């Protein structure tokens, strides 16, 4: 009897050991690639800043975190709201949201159009959607720069047909940044919506028409609900990189219309305030986490309602 | 069997011996500002010494400092600006390579030997020097361009068409002078005026970015930028002129130095000596179109460059020029705050 329990215990111990061994590669990857760097960021954010960049390790200071929200006026030493940081934070969230909505407005009809083509043509359309991915982001952004330039084709064309006589300033504006973001992230919206539309049962649409639903009603009550997971996934895929965008605002914003990514870079470069940079990075991470939690909630809620 | 062992042992001994003889692989890596290194110079260096140089770009002094400070950069040489050299030295990032004891050091112009940032040149060798000032497309604006008002109190013709180079010290130097102060001043009342002026002026700027090419395409009609770049812009559009602000403007000199953790310090020393030869220094200037500080190099420079008004500053204009000394830490911190306020 006792030997039996011993055997069972030994067997269980072996199973546990094997489980840990099997888990080890994943755990190691997570610790090295995710927990490690994040801890460095966290530690740096609560250290005093070094005078030429870097931090004074071991010298605890919460200035970095405080400076995200308030700062000491350099001239009279009073505490004031760090309105510039908050303004940039707000600009990032606003631009990322507008980008998400704009890509949805353009991306949904595109995906719908492709999903309703005959099967053999669909893959050709999808190929066209993915082709821009073959070119480096930086090069695509510089291409837009050329288009928007004062002597670029758009301005030249408008002058040639006589609509304007001096070039319109398009480059280095919020509009230019927005255009760049929408262009760059559009495929990330089209692909997930297309894949949920592809799985949709189009008999439902027919059934809707048979029951005298208008086109709008079919769209609203049948098409959109059945590709909701795709819409949510697309929105998250666009929103997350858009809020942390660096290259697009840097190239098309002319270094004047900063977003979070640029503000963080500034702190690690000319600003020489690494703790503030680390704290701002963590803030950005928290916003992204919030968006992801929203995504998980939204998609699991959908599973319950369709659970029957 | 014994023969095999003997051969192996001899081979190992030879390898060890030659390992001592060939100290370094014939390669070298230079970390420099973008569009600043003459490919012709590197080709010539390779032909003469067999050492192949690879170049990595940075956009600003701060970027370079941050990257190398982080450690493990793997670069051999860097080209910091005058006011940054003391920081590099204080942070023990540079090798005391004693260029002043190299054979070609005799070619360095006297006024570039005992410089504030590296007295007697124990660390660094002149690369190029110049000034920063307003670069204006004069067919769009006919007024006086020898003033910082071009970008601090811009005329209506230029509003919304101005680019300002995003270099903290260059911008602040000109702005402090414009508001009647001296460089390194800690006078908070004056600095507050400087900040307010900059923030007000920023409304009229279209960008704060690197790149004189935006003058070529007329995306900007005026810039606060460097004289060598102004020369290149004039080659594209003949109406582009460089101003020398009477209120004051700053000179700069970038110097090459070897990093303390350079993997190939001996090759780097050979490079420093190489670029102090007039015919080689001229190659640097011919490419990046700035003056170099090496005696006799103008004989090897292109005709155009020799007579360029952007590079040959008249004594009248030179009177308003000044250097950016390294400011005390508390003053520098104040300047950084003003700069961050401006960039936001």
Interface residues (C-beta under 8 A of the other chain):
Chain A: X51 X52 X53 X54 X74 X75 X84 X85 X87 X88 X149 X150 X151 X167 X169 X171 X172 X254 X255 X256 X258 X263 X266 X268 X269 X270 X271 X272 X273
Chain B: X60 X62 X63 X65 X66 X69 X70 X87 X91 X160 X163 X166 X168 X188 X191 X192 X202 X205 X206 X207 X208 X209 X217 X218 X219 X329 X333 X334 X336 X337 X338 X339 X340 X341 X343 X344
